[in-house]
């Protein structure tokens, strides 16, 4: 792998975005995310994809400066109006974030794909990483879990309106508000919970911080009807792979069922921020940000397993 002294954060830490040092003391933060539709409405898909792409910059404590679209679209098979709606959804969400879209690239593809390259900035003293969690820290999560299960239910045509509305609202919500509420607090580690699920991203945080985490399953918040869907066999393939990956690093309490384990490992799209900070700062964050923030556990001394969940 090619290295450069200006690279502050690269491949090695499995972090949310790349960070490069500039001459003026500022850091450039950049990330890229795109995926196939997870909802039926093209405008909502555009909003969700944009919020998901912007999230990596917020997870580093950064401010997004501009974005470029990445588009794959079967122009000869689907109406151009669908593409217009996707792009409009992305543009409106970027505008909500105050981020101009300055260009992009498109290709003719068999299946629609949309996302963004997002470039931002962050001060060295204010940059967050997915490592640095300290023993005694409280872990908070800013969005409910379950988007992977509901997205799978949508594809299978079995998701009800309540679940769809809640999932779309959650996925289309920018993590900007959470980042703004964290500013000024002594944040030790942050990551956004996306494809690897809560357990996968928490494992990376613990491994990078040389600590373990204790999670209270009863404190995890889930979108409506997620458990019922899981109990009928609705499960994202990524969720099953996530659980298979983390099982060697997680000690599950004997009272937790297989469904409980899968729910905790559900692969997320545009998920919330997982934050490690002191108890006092956690209380201030919850007071500043509001009711969607949940205290889900704490950081403990490193044990034989990175995560203990009961």
Secondary structure, DSSP 8 states (H G I E B T S, - for coil): ----TTEEE-GGGT-SSEEEE-TTSEEEEEEEEEEE-SSS-HHHHHHHHHHHHHHHHHHTT-EEEEEEEEEEE-TTTS-HHHHHHHHHHHHHHHHHHT-EEEEEEEEE-SS-EEEEEEEEEEEGGG---S----TT-EEEESS-B-HHHHHHHHHHT---HHHHHHHHHHHHS-THHHHHHHTTS-EEEEEE--TTHHHHHHHHHHHHHT-EEEE-GGG--B-TTHHHHHHTT---HHHHHHHHHHTTTEEE-TT--HHHHHHHT---SS--EEEEE-HHHHHHHHHHH-TT-EEEEEEES--SSSEEE-
